[in-house]
């Protein structure tokens, strides 16, 4: 395996499945930084992200035998961590936010503003959003889920997902404007 590579070779994966602790440690060290970044997108506090990271690796090692070698290994792992973050979010979920006045929905954020930001800037700005806005924004804008899928994942209505996304974008636009 190349030390600079972020994808492990099949021998490390097979060794992890066989229970080799050194291979599991190598796999953890290889994937932990990126998966921690995934967890941080959902949670403002490092302690929450670290808890989800730990839980995600437990799920990864328990289900590694299910990886069939089809598609990107990192994509498969990422999905585990996104789902673990969502499950953790559900246990921490505040009461659903109800939109009473749709006229208050602010205009959407121009795509060009987000295109010019670095990933660390986007993470910094999303951490300033409320938990609900941050989660919907991440699932929709970054992870690529539809509002219908988000509504099912989070147990909210599709219109609530849409309005939280619009409000998150408006908040991001304001935060970006204050920084510039």
C-alpha positions as protocol buffer text, in pm:
chain_id: "A"
residue {
  index: 1
  type: UNK
  ca { x: 0 y: 0 z: 0 }
}
residue {
  index: 2
  type: UNK
  ca { x: 122 y: 349 z: -78 }
}
residue {
  index: 3
  type: UNK
  ca { x: 157 y: 556 z: 237 }
}
residue {
  index: 4
  type: UNK
  ca { x: 18 y: 869 z: 65 }
}
residue {
  index: 5
  type: UNK
  ca { x: -282 y: 686 z: -74 }
}
residue {
  index: 6
  type: UNK
  ca { x: -620 y: 729 z: 89 }
}
residue {
  index: 7
  type: UNK
  ca { x: -755 y: 399 z: -41 }
}
residue {
  index: 8
  type: UNK
  ca { x: -628 y: 78 z: 114 }
}
residue {
  index: 9
  type: UNK
  ca { x: -539 y: -218 z: -101 }
}
residue {
  index: 10
  type: UNK
  ca { x: -741 y: -538 z: -81 }
}
residue {
  index: 11
  type: UNK
  ca { x: -480 y: -715 z: 134 }
}
residue {
  index: 12
  type: UNK
  ca { x: -533 y: -465 z: 419 }
}
residue {
  index: 13
  type: UNK
  ca { x: -910 y: -499 z: 389 }
}
residue {
  index: 14
  type: UNK
  ca { x: -887 y: -880 z: 392 }
}
residue {
  index: 15
  type: UNK
  ca { x: -647 y: -870 z: 686 }
}
residue {
  index: 16
  type: UNK
  ca { x: -891 y: -646 z: 877 }
}
residue {
  index: 17
  type: UNK
  ca { x: -1175 y: -887 z: 804 }
}
residue {
  index: 18
  type: UNK
  ca { x: -956 y: -1165 z: 946 }
}
residue {
  index: 19
  type: UNK
  ca { x: -924 y: -963 z: 1268 }
}
residue {
  index: 20
  type: UNK
  ca { x: -564 y: -846 z: 1234 }
}
residue {
  index: 21
  type: UNK
  ca { x: -533 y: -556 z: 1482 }
}
residue {
  index: 22
  type: UNK
  ca { x: -231 y: -398 z: 1312 }
}
residue {
  index: 23
  type: UNK
  ca { x: -419 y: -383 z: 980 }
}
residue {
  index: 24
  type: UNK
  ca { x: -722 y: -239 z: 1156 }
}
residue {
  index: 25
  type: UNK
  ca { x: -500 y: 28 z: 1309 }
}
residue {
  index: 26
  type: UNK
  ca { x: -349 y: 108 z: 967 }
}
residue {
  index: 27
  type: UNK
  ca { x: -696 y: 132 z: 815 }
}
residue {
  index: 28
  type: UNK
  ca { x: -810 y: 356 z: 1100 }
}
residue {
  index: 29
  type: UNK
  ca { x: -507 y: 585 z: 1061 }
}
residue {
  index: 30
  type: UNK
  ca { x: -565 y: 602 z: 687 }
}
residue {
  index: 31
  type: UNK
  ca { x: -937 y: 686 z: 703 }
}
residue {
  index: 32
  type: UNK
  ca { x: -984 y: 870 z: 1035 }
}
residue {
  index: 33
  type: UNK
  ca { x: -892 y: 1223 z: 921 }
}
residue {
  index: 34
  type: UNK
  ca { x: -1137 y: 1223 z: 628 }
}
residue {
  index: 35
  type: UNK
  ca { x: -1414 y: 1052 z: 822 }
}
residue {
  index: 36
  type: UNK
  ca { x: -1367 y: 1293 z: 1112 }
}
residue {
  index: 37
  type: UNK
  ca { x: -1421 y: 1577 z: 864 }
}
residue {
  index: 38
  type: UNK
  ca { x: -1745 y: 1406 z: 755 }
}
residue {
  index: 39
  type: UNK
  ca { x: -1859 y: 1386 z: 1118 }
}
residue {
  index: 40
  type: UNK
  ca { x: -1768 y: 1751 z: 1181 }
}
residue {
  index: 41
  type: UNK
  ca { x: -2005 y: 1857 z: 905 }
}
residue {
  index: 42
  type: UNK
  ca { x: -2294 y: 1731 z: 1117 }
}
residue {
  index: 43
  type: UNK
  ca { x: -2186 y: 1835 z: 1465 }
}
residue {
  index: 44
  type: UNK
  ca { x: -2058 y: 2164 z: 1600 }
}
residue {
  index: 45
  type: UNK
  ca { x: -1873 y: 2016 z: 1895 }
}
residue {
  index: 46
  type: UNK
  ca { x: -1562 y: 1801 z: 1861 }
}
residue {
  index: 47
  type: UNK
  ca { x: -1681 y: 1562 z: 2134 }
}
residue {
  index: 48
  type: UNK
  ca { x: -1994 y: 1474 z: 1935 }
}
residue {
  index: 49
  type: UNK
  ca { x: -1795 y: 1427 z: 1615 }
}
residue {
  index: 50
  type: UNK
  ca { x: -1544 y: 1207 z: 1800 }
}
residue {
  index: 51
  type: UNK
  ca { x: -1827 y: 992 z: 1941 }
}
residue {
  index: 52
  type: UNK
  ca { x: -1971 y: 946 z: 1593 }
}
residue {
  index: 53
  type: UNK
  ca { x: -1625 y: 873 z: 1453 }
}
residue {
  index: 54
  type: UNK
  ca { x: -1578 y: 596 z: 1710 }
}
residue {
  index: 55
  type: UNK
  ca { x: -1923 y: 452 z: 1644 }
}
residue {
  index: 56
  type: UNK
  ca { x: -1863 y: 471 z: 1269 }
}
residue {
  index: 57
  type: UNK
  ca { x: -1542 y: 271 z: 1293 }
}
residue {
  index: 58
  type: UNK
  ca { x: -1714 y: 8 z: 1505 }
}
residue {
  index: 59
  type: UNK
  ca { x: -1978 y: -26 z: 1231 }
}
residue {
  index: 60
  type: UNK
  ca { x: -1710 y: -26 z: 963 }
}
residue {
  index: 61
  type: UNK
  ca { x: -1513 y: -310 z: 1118 }
}
residue {
  index: 62
  type: UNK
  ca { x: -1830 y: -508 z: 1196 }
}
residue {
  index: 63
  type: UNK
  ca { x: -1949 y: -475 z: 835 }
}
residue {
  index: 64
  type: UNK
  ca { x: -1623 y: -479 z: 643 }
}
residue {
  index: 65
  type: UNK
  ca { x: -1699 y: -829 z: 523 }
}
residue {
  index: 66
  type: UNK
  ca { x: -2001 y: -685 z: 335 }
}
residue {
  index: 67
  type: UNK
  ca { x: -1782 y: -471 z: 108 }
}
residue {
  index: 68
  type: UNK
  ca { x: -1793 y: -641 z: -232 }
}
residue {
  index: 69
  type: UNK
  ca { x: -1514 y: -445 z: -398 }
}
residue {
  index: 70
  type: UNK
  ca { x: -1761 y: -272 z: -628 }
}
residue {
  index: 71
  type: UNK
  ca { x: -1715 y: 101 z: -658 }
}
residue {
  index: 72
  type: UNK
  ca { x: -1504 y: 324 z: -441 }
}
residue {
  index: 73
  type: UNK
  ca { x: -1406 y: 184 z: -101 }
}
residue {
  index: 74
  type: UNK
  ca { x: -1384 y: 536 z: 39 }
}
residue {
  index: 75
  type: UNK
  ca { x: -1735 y: 610 z: -91 }
}
residue {
  index: 76
  type: UNK
  ca { x: -1866 y: 296 z: 79 }
}
residue {
  index: 77
  type: UNK
  ca { x: -1694 y: 397 z: 406 }
}
residue {
  index: 78
  type: UNK
  ca { x: -1820 y: 755 z: 375 }
}
residue {
  index: 79
  type: UNK
  ca { x: -2178 y: 627 z: 348 }
}
residue {
  index: 80
  type: UNK
  ca { x: -2133 y: 439 z: 676 }
}
residue {
  index: 81
  type: UNK
  ca { x: -2016 y: 757 z: 849 }
}
residue {
  index: 82
  type: UNK
  ca { x: -2292 y: 972 z: 700 }
}
residue {
  index: 83
  type: UNK
  ca { x: -2554 y: 719 z: 812 }
}
residue {
  index: 84
  type: UNK
  ca { x: -2396 y: 693 z: 1158 }
}
residue {
  index: 85
  type: UNK
  ca { x: -2401 y: 1074 z: 1186 }
}
residue {
  index: 86
  type: UNK
  ca { x: -2767 y: 1081 z: 1085 }
}
residue {
  index: 87
  type: UNK
  ca { x: -2855 y: 812 z: 1339 }
}
residue {
  index: 88
  type: UNK
  ca { x: -2670 y: 1002 z: 1612 }
}
residue {
  index: 89
  type: UNK
  ca { x: -2841 y: 1324 z: 1503 }
}
residue {
  index: 90
  type: UNK
  ca { x: -3182 y: 1158 z: 1537 }
}
residue {
  index: 91
  type: UNK
  ca { x: -3110 y: 1071 z: 1899 }
}
residue {
  index: 92
  type: UNK
  ca { x: -3009 y: 1433 z: 1965 }
}
residue {
  index: 93
  type: UNK
  ca { x: -3280 y: 1587 z: 1746 }
}
residue {
  index: 94
  type: UNK
  ca { x: -3462 y: 1892 z: 1882 }
}
residue {
  index: 95
  type: UNK
  ca { x: -3838 y: 1925 z: 1816 }
}
residue {
  index: 96
  type: UNK
  ca { x: -3922 y: 1971 z: 1449 }
}
residue {
  index: 97
  type: UNK
  ca { x: -3908 y: 2325 z: 1324 }
}
residue {
  index: 98
  type: UNK
  ca { x: -4238 y: 2437 z: 1173 }
}
residue {
  index: 99
  type: UNK
  ca { x: -4244 y: 2711 z: 912 }
}
residue {
  index: 100
  type: UNK
  ca { x: -4542 y: 2935 z: 981 }
}
residue {
  index: 101
  type: UNK
  ca { x: -4479 y: 3203 z: 723 }
}
residue {
  index: 102
  type: UNK
  ca { x: -4335 y: 3101 z: 387 }
}
residue {
  index: 103
  type: UNK
  ca { x: -4307 y: 3469 z: 285 }
}
residue {
  index: 104
  type: UNK
  ca { x: -4013 y: 3497 z: 524 }
}
residue {
  index: 105
  type: UNK
  ca { x: -3808 y: 3255 z: 319 }
}
residue {
  index: 106
  type: UNK
  ca { x: -3511 y: 3450 z: 198 }
}
residue {
  index: 107
  type: UNK
  ca { x: -3372 y: 3442 z: -156 }
}
residue {
  index: 108
  type: UNK
  ca { x: -3129 y: 3165 z: -235 }
}
residue {
  index: 109
  type: UNK
  ca { x: -2752 y: 3197 z: -216 }
}
residue {
  index: 110
  type: UNK
  ca { x: -2576 y: 3238 z: -549 }
}
residue {
  index: 111
  type: UNK
  ca { x: -2378 y: 2930 z: -642 }
}
residue {
  index: 112
  type: UNK
  ca { x: -2073 y: 3134 z: -742 }
}
residue {
  index: 113
  type: UNK
  ca { x: -2018 y: 3245 z: -382 }
}
residue {
  index: 114
  type: UNK
  ca { x: -1992 y: 2884 z: -263 }
}
residue {
  index: 115
  type: UNK
  ca { x: -1773 y: 2788 z: -557 }
}
residue {
  index: 116
  type: UNK
  ca { x: -1510 y: 3038 z: -443 }
}
residue {
  index: 117
  type: UNK
  ca { x: -1488 y: 2910 z: -87 }
}
residue {
  index: 118
  type: UNK
  ca { x: -1242 y: 2655 z: 37 }
}
residue {
  index: 119
  type: UNK
  ca { x: -1375 y: 2346 z: 214 }
}
residue {
  index: 120
  type: UNK
  ca { x: -1248 y: 2469 z: 552 }
}
residue {
  index: 121
  type: UNK
  ca { x: -1438 y: 2796 z: 500 }
}
residue {
  index: 122
  type: UNK
  ca { x: -1760 y: 2612 z: 422 }
}
residue {
  index: 123
  type: UNK
  ca { x: -1715 y: 2396 z: 733 }
}
residue {
  index: 124
  type: UNK
  ca { x: -1644 y: 2708 z: 941 }
}
residue {
  index: 125
  type: UNK
  ca { x: -1959 y: 2882 z: 815 }
}
residue {
  index: 126
  type: UNK
  ca { x: -2181 y: 2575 z: 849 }
}
residue {
  index: 127
  type: UNK
  ca { x: -2077 y: 2536 z: 1212 }
}
residue {
  index: 128
  type: UNK
  ca { x: -2225 y: 2877 z: 1277 }
}
residue {
  index: 129
  type: UNK
  ca { x: -2568 y: 2758 z: 1159 }
}
residue {
  index: 130
  type: UNK
  ca { x: -2824 y: 2604 z: 1391 }
}
residue {
  index: 131
  type: UNK
  ca { x: -2812 y: 2224 z: 1414 }
}
residue {
  index: 132
  type: UNK
  ca { x: -3124 y: 2179 z: 1197 }
}
residue {
  index: 133
  type: UNK
  ca { x: -3010 y: 2419 z: 927 }
}
residue {
  index: 134
  type: UNK
  ca { x: -2657 y: 2275 z: 929 }
}
residue {
  index: 135
  type: UNK
  ca { x: -2778 y: 1917 z: 895 }
}
residue {
  index: 136
  type: UNK
  ca { x: -3020 y: 1989 z: 611 }
}
residue {
  index: 137
  type: UNK
  ca { x: -2765 y: 2207 z: 432 }
}
residue {
  index: 138
  type: UNK
  ca { x: -2500 y: 1936 z: 454 }
}
residue {
  index: 139
  type: UNK
  ca { x: -2732 y: 1656 z: 343 }
}
residue {
  index: 140
  type: UNK
  ca { x: -2868 y: 1855 z: 49 }
}
residue {
  index: 141
  type: UNK
  ca { x: -2584 y: 2077 z: -72 }
}
residue {
  index: 142
  type: UNK
  ca { x: -2283 y: 1863 z: 18 }
}
residue {
  index: 143
  type: UNK
  ca { x: -2398 y: 1501 z: 36 }
}
residue {
  index: 144
  type: UNK
  ca { x: -2649 y: 1531 z: -253 }
}
residue {
  index: 145
  type: UNK
  ca { x: -2964 y: 1395 z: -90 }
}
residue {
  index: 146
  type: UNK
  ca { x: -3303 y: 1513 z: -221 }
}
residue {
  index: 147
  type: UNK
  ca { x: -3546 y: 1697 z: 6 }
}
residue {
  index: 148
  type: UNK
  ca { x: -3770 y: 1392 z: -4 }
}
residue {
  index: 149
  type: UNK
  ca { x: -3486 y: 1171 z: 118 }
}
residue {
  index: 150
  type: UNK
  ca { x: -3389 y: 1426 z: 386 }
}
residue {
  index: 151
  type: UNK
  ca { x: -3747 y: 1438 z: 511 }
}
residue {
  index: 152
  type: UNK
  ca { x: -3746 y: 1060 z: 552 }
}
residue {
  index: 153
  type: UNK
  ca { x: -3402 y: 1050 z: 713 }
}
residue {
  index: 154
  type: UNK
  ca { x: -3471 y: 1326 z: 967 }
}
residue {
  index: 155
  type: UNK
  ca { x: -3842 y: 1264 z: 1021 }
}
residue {
  index: 156
  type: UNK
  ca { x: -3946 y: 1611 z: 904 }
}
residue {
  index: 157
  type: UNK
  ca { x: -4173 y: 1724 z: 622 }
}
residue {
  index: 158
  type: UNK
  ca { x: -4030 y: 1785 z: 277 }
}
residue {
  index: 159
  type: UNK
  ca { x: -4135 y: 2151 z: 293 }
}
residue {
  index: 160
  type: UNK
  ca { x: -3951 y: 2189 z: 625 }
}
residue {
  index: 161
  type: UNK
  ca { x: -3639 y: 2046 z: 462 }
}
residue {
  index: 162
  type: UNK
  ca { x: -3671 y: 2292 z: 173 }
}
residue {
  index: 163
  type: UNK
  ca { x: -3729 y: 2591 z: 397 }
}
residue {
  index: 164
  type: UNK
  ca { x: -3442 y: 2497 z: 631 }
}
residue {
  index: 165
  type: UNK
  ca { x: -3214 y: 2466 z: 329 }
}
residue {
  index: 166
  type: UNK
  ca { x: -3322 y: 2806 z: 196 }
}
residue {
  index: 167
  type: UNK
  ca { x: -3277 y: 2967 z: 536 }
}
residue {
  index: 168
  type: UNK
  ca { x: -2939 y: 2799 z: 578 }
}
residue {
  index: 169
  type: UNK
  ca { x: -2826 y: 2937 z: 242 }
}
residue {
  index: 170
  type: UNK
  ca { x: -2948 y: 3284 z: 339 }
}
residue {
  index: 171
  type: UNK
  ca { x: -2760 y: 3261 z: 669 }
}
residue {
  index: 172
  type: UNK
  ca { x: -2449 y: 3143 z: 486 }
}
residue {
  index: 173
  type: UNK
  ca { x: -2482 y: 3436 z: 244 }
}
residue {
  index: 174
  type: UNK
  ca { x: -2502 y: 3678 z: 534 }
}
residue {
  index: 175
  type: UNK
  ca { x: -2202 y: 3518 z: 710 }
}
residue {
  index: 176
  type: UNK
  ca { x: -1999 y: 3524 z: 390 }
}
residue {
  index: 177
  type: UNK
  ca { x: -2096 y: 3887 z: 328 }
}
residue {
  index: 178
  type: UNK
  ca { x: -1984 y: 3983 z: 678 }
}
residue {
  index: 179
  type: UNK
  ca { x: -1647 y: 3820 z: 620 }
}
residue {
  index: 180
  type: UNK
  ca { x: -1578 y: 3988 z: 287 }
}
